[in-house]
Amino acid sequence: MEIFEAIRILILFAFAFVVALLLTPFVLHRLVAWNVRKRNIRDATSAPVFHSLHKDKGNTPTMGGIIIWATVLGLAALFFLANQFFNGFASYFDFVNRAETYLPLAALAFAAVVGLVDDLFGILGKGPHGGGLTVPQKLVLYTAVSAIGAWWFFVRLGWDTIFVPFVGHVVVGWWYVPIFMFIIIASAFSTNETDGLDGLAAGVLFFAFGAFAVVSFILHRYDLAAMNAVILGALLAFLWFNIYPARFFMGDTGSMALGITLGVMAMLTNTVFFLPFFGAILVFESFSVIIQLISKKIRGKKIFLSTPIHHHFEALGWPETQVTMRFWFVSAVATILGLVLFFLARFI
């Protein structure tokens, strides 16, 4: 049984990679033709360090994240419909499952649309500062999405336990709701902050979703593992064109969709305490922003030359590609450590 599921998951990974790879030239052509370019590169007055490092990226197309979620949702719909009409062998590749993938697919779709609107606001010069939604406005949206998810898990599904490594399942009661909301908001915010260098967010997320593919498979949630594999295939194809020099940016339609979906994956697999390992760079990025804001508010001084922290290392003289690659290495090591702890906590 498991060998057939493993083969199925690997096939879906490869298929998603090919589909996304073929989809990319079409999407890129449309983005260029419609002049869908990032307009809100911070100016020299508000962010002098950032501006000096990235002033030449203002004409790079954005909203490339469409490639990722369109591939995932498209394949989900394709195999689901094929299973409904033809059944038989088509059911082998259908990973739409009410108990496992309804929620992450819905979260991916909803967040993708919200992120798409935000990107369009930025492109059209809408919003408070002509650059799309502000951070507080995004946090309100994250909160709304997380509240809906928390209500579904706690009220509709009756989930009220959190797995604590080496302790077991702990009943937290109604505290499950704020915990759920925090995880979703934190993962969405952190992913958005990480999407600042060519290939950085996509590479970091590749390791994170790869970890959840392994975790889902070990938990015998094969459809969830299959969905993670499809995300991985799409991410890898996206990364092919997103590595330095990037042909396009992910945009909020990609970072918001993937960040929220990542948080949902953590809650579905009950691996909240392993998420900081699977997404270690995401944690570092968001903490650097929070620490910088607190320091400027209280002390009137900056701790980092620029935030998120990847810009700090750029300001120190690290080439962009070096920052990206080293952050990938940290992600790989942290993910492996997280998986080791997961196996130890599960089987010891």
N, C-alpha and C positions, 0 to 999 in steps of 0.2 A: 504493500500500500504506500509506504513512505517513499519508496524509490520512484513510483509513478508520479507522486505529487512533486517530488524534487525535479524530475524531468519536465513536468508541466510548468513549474515555476521558472526554470531556466529557459524554456522555449518562449514563455511570455516575456521574459526579460529581453531576449534577443529580438523578438518580434517588435516590441515597443521601441527598441533602439533603432531598428530599420525604419519603422513607420515615422518616428520623430525626425530621423535623419532626412527622409524623403520630404517631409513636411516643411522642414526648415527653409530651403530656398524659396518656396512659395511665400511663406510668412515674411521672410526678410525682404523679398521683392515688394510686397504690399506695404510693409513698414516704411521703406525708402520712398516708394511712389506716393504714399499719403503723407510723407514728411513727419512721421511719428517719431519725433526726436525729443530728447530730454532737454527741457528749457530751464529748469531750476537749479543749475549748478550754482552753488553759493558764491557770492561776490567777494571781492578783495576786502571790503569793509567789514562785513559780518564774520567772515572766516578766511583770514589772509593765508594761513598755512594750507588749508584745504584748496583754496583757489589756485595757489601757486603750483600745487601738485596735479590738479585735475582740470585746469582751465581749457585744455584742448579737447575735452571729452563732450563738450556741449552739443556737438552735432551727431553723436552716436545714437542710432535708433534705440528706442526702449520698447517695453511691453513684449520682449521676447519670451517671457514666461508663458505666453499663450501656447507655445509649442509643447510645454510640459503638460499642462492640465488638459489641453485639447487632445493630446495623445491618450492620456489616462482615461478621461471621460469618454472619448470616442471609442476606444477599445472595449471599455466596460459596456457601452451601449451596443456595440457590434456583436459581441459574444453573447450578451444577454438576449438580444433579439434572435440571433441565430439559434440559440438554445430553445427559444419559445416556438419558433417555426419549424425547425429541422430536428431538434433534440439529438439523440444519438451521440455522435462524436463531438458535436458542437458543445455539449455540456462539459466536456473535458476542459475547455478553456474559459468557460463562464465563471468569473470570480465575483459576480454580484450576489451577495448573500445577506439576507435580512439581519442575521445575528452578528455578522462580522464586518461587512463593508458598506452597508447602507449609510451609516453615520459618517465615516471618513470620506466617502464619495460625496455626500451632501455637503459636508464642511468644505471640501475642496472646491466644489462648484460655487457655493455661496460666497466664499472668501475671494475666489477668482473674479467674480463679477464685481464685488465691492472694490477690489484692488484695481480692476480695469477702469472703473469710474474715477478712482483717484488719479490714475495715470492720465486719463483723458482731461481731467481738470488741470493737471500740471502742463499738459501739452497745449491746451487752449488758454492758459494763463488765468484760469479761474481759481477761486479760493481766496483766503484772507490776504495772502502775500503773492498771489499770482502763481503759486507753485504747487497747487493741489492742496490736499488736506494737511493740516498741521499735526504735530505729534499728539497734542491733547485730543484732537478730533479723531485721530486714528485709535487712540486708547479707548475712546467712547465706543467706537465700532467694535473693537476687540472685546470690550466688556459686554456689549449686547450679544455678540455671537457666543461668547463663553457662557453667558447666563442661560441662553437657550439650550446649549449643550448640557450644562450642569442640571437644568431642570429635567431634561430627557433622561439622563443617566440616573438621577436620584429618584425622581417621581415615577417615571414610566418604567424604567428597568429595575428600580429598587436597589441600585448599587450604593453601598455605604461603608465599604471596607477599603483599606489601603494596604498593600503588601509592603511590609518593612523587612528588608533583607536581614536574615539570620534571626528574625523574631517571629515572623509569620503574618497572617492577615489580622489587621487591627480594625475593629469597628470604630468608625469616627462619627457615625450618625449624620446630623445635618452639616457638620463641618466638611463633609464631602463636597458640598456646593462651593464654598470659597476656595477650597483646595483645587477643585476642577477649574474654576475661573482663573485662579492664579497661574496654573500651568499653561492654559491656553493663551492668556494674555502675554505671559513671559516668553513663550516660544514664538509667538507672532512678532512681538516687539524685537526680540533678539535676532530673529531671521532678517527682519527689515534693516536692522542696524548693520548686520554682517554683509549685506549686499552693497558693498562699496568699492570693491576692487574686481578687476576682470577675473572671473572664474572662482572667486573666493567662496561665495555663498553656495554655488552649485556643488563645488567640491566638498565642502563641509557637510552639506545636506546629503550628499551621496553616501558618506560614511554613516550618518545618522539613520537614514532609511534602510541602509544595508543591515545595520544592527537590528532594526525592527523586523526586517525580513527573517533574520535568523531566529529572533525571539518568537515571532509568530509561528514559525515552523516547529520549533521545539514545543510550543504550547498546543500543537496540533490544530492551529487555526490556519488552515492551508489557503483559504480564499484571501484572508488578510495578508498572508505571506505573498500570495500572487499579486495582490494590489501593490504591495511594497516593491515587488520585482518590476512591475510595469512602470512605477515611478522612477526606479533606478535606471531602467532602459531609456526613458525619456530624458532624465537628467544627464545621462552620459552623452546622448546625442546633442543636447543643448550645450553641454560643456565643450564639445568639439568646436563649436563656433564662438563660445564665450571666453575661452582662454585668451590671454594677452596676445595681440591686441584684439579686444572684443569686437565682434561684428555687430553686436547689439547687447543691451542690458536686459536683465530679468524683469525689472519694473515691479511695482507693487502688486500687479496682477499675478506675478509669480511668487514673490517673497511672502505676501500675505497668505496666499492659498497654501503654500508649502509649510509655512510656519504654523498656521492653525491646524493643518492636517497632522503635522508632527506631534503637536500636543495631544490631539485626539488619539493618535496611535499609542502614546504613552499611557493614557487613561484606559483605553480598550484592553491593553495587555497588562495593566496594573503594574507598570514598571516605572513609576514616577521617580523613585530614588536612583534609578539608573540613567534617567534622561540627562542629568548634568555631565555624565561621562560620554554618552552618545553624542551630545551636542556641546562639548566642552568649550569650543571656540565661541559658540553662541552665548554662553554664559559670560566668558571673558569680555566679549564685545559689549554686552548690555551693562555689565558691572562698571566698565570703564566710563561709559556715558553717565551713569548714575553717580559715580564717585566724583567725576569732573563737575557735574552740576552742583552737587552738595558742597564741594570745595569752593567753587566760585561764589556760591550763595553765602556761605559762612565765613570763609577766609578772604574772599575777594581775589583769590589766586587760582591758577590752573595747576593741576598735577601733571597732566599729560600735555604734550605740545599740541595735539589735536585728537579729537575723538570722533568715532569709535577708535579703539586702540590700534587698528591696522594703519590708520593715518599717522599715529604717533611714531610707529616704526618707519613709515615712509619719510616723515620729517627728520628722523635721525639719519637718513641717508640710505636706507635699504631700498633697493629697486623693487618696484611693484611686484614683479614675478617672484622675487625672493620672499617677500612677505607672504604671498599666496601659497607658495610651495611649503614654507615652514609651518604655516597654519594648517595646511593639509596634513603634514607629518604629525603635528600635535593631535589633530582629530583622529588620525589612524591609531595612534598609541592609546589615546584616551578611550576610544571605542573598543579596542581589544581588551583593555583593562575592565571596562564596563561589562563586556560579555563574560569575562572570567568571573567577575563578582556575581553575575546573574547565574551562571552555572553552579558556582559554589553555594549560593544561597538557595538554589532550587534542589540540589541533589545531596547536600550535606545536612 
